[in-house]
Amino acid sequence: MKTAFVLFGLAACLHISPVHAAGDAENGRLQYASRCIACHSIDVSLAGPAHRGVFGAKAGSVAGFDYSPALRKSKVIWNEKTLDKWLSNPDRLIPGQKMGYSVSDAKTREDLIAYLKTQTRR
């Protein structure tokens, strides 16, 4: 019984939340190309805003992009946690926003976030 308790405690301590795990940036790049590219680009705003430098930026801050009032008023800063929430259910994070797409798979979100982290400002 004691051993089971110790092992359970050790397992709980070693658990890594998908939001804080490293993710696979290369798979994220591939996922971005297949899932996001219809509306987004890294360097050019299309139907959605450009994503270069999104990590660490305030939501609704890409110059020249026509954001919803909800996103413009948002105080969200894009990081692992907020991007994970956004990608899993954008309207739950920022009600009234315009993005009608979500990513249900946690591993795919993790990889997309890892990729976006590599796309820093030039």
VENSUL-V347897 format. One record per residue. N is the residue number from 0. SS is DSSP state (H for helix, E for strand, L for the rest). Layout:
<<N | SS> <N | SS>>
//
This chain:
<<0 | L> <1 | H> <2 | H> <3 | H> <4 | H> <5 | H> <6 | H> <7 | H> <8 | H> <9 | H> <10 | H> <11 | H> <12 | H> <13 | H> <14 | L> <15 | L> <16 | L> <17 | L> <18 | L> <19 | L> <20 | L> <21 | L> <22 | L> <23 | L> <24 | H> <25 | H> <26 | H> <27 | H> <28 | H> <29 | H> <30 | H> <31 | H> <32 | H> <33 | H> <34 | H> <35 | L> <36 | L> <37 | L> <38 | L> <39 | L> <40 | L> <41 | L> <42 | L> <43 | L> <44 | L> <45 | L> <46 | L> <47 | L> <48 | L> <49 | L> <50 | L> <51 | L> <52 | L> <53 | L> <54 | L> <55 | L> <56 | L> <57 | E> <58 | L> <59 | L> <60 | L> <61 | L> <62 | L> <63 | L> <64 | L> <65 | L> <66 | L> <67 | L> <68 | H> <69 | H> <70 | H> <71 | H> <72 | H> <73 | L> <74 | L> <75 | L> <76 | E> <77 | L> <78 | L> <79 | H> <80 | H> <81 | H> <82 | H> <83 | H> <84 | H> <85 | H> <86 | H> <87 | H> <88 | L> <89 | H> <90 | H> <91 | H> <92 | H> <93 | L> <94 | L> <95 | L> <96 | L> <97 | L> <98 | L> <99 | L> <100 | L> <101 | L> <102 | L> <103 | L> <104 | L> <105 | H> <106 | H> <107 | H> <108 | H> <109 | H> <110 | H> <111 | H> <112 | H> <113 | H> <114 | H> <115 | H> <116 | H> <117 | H> <118 | L> <119 | L> <120 | L> <121 | L>>
//
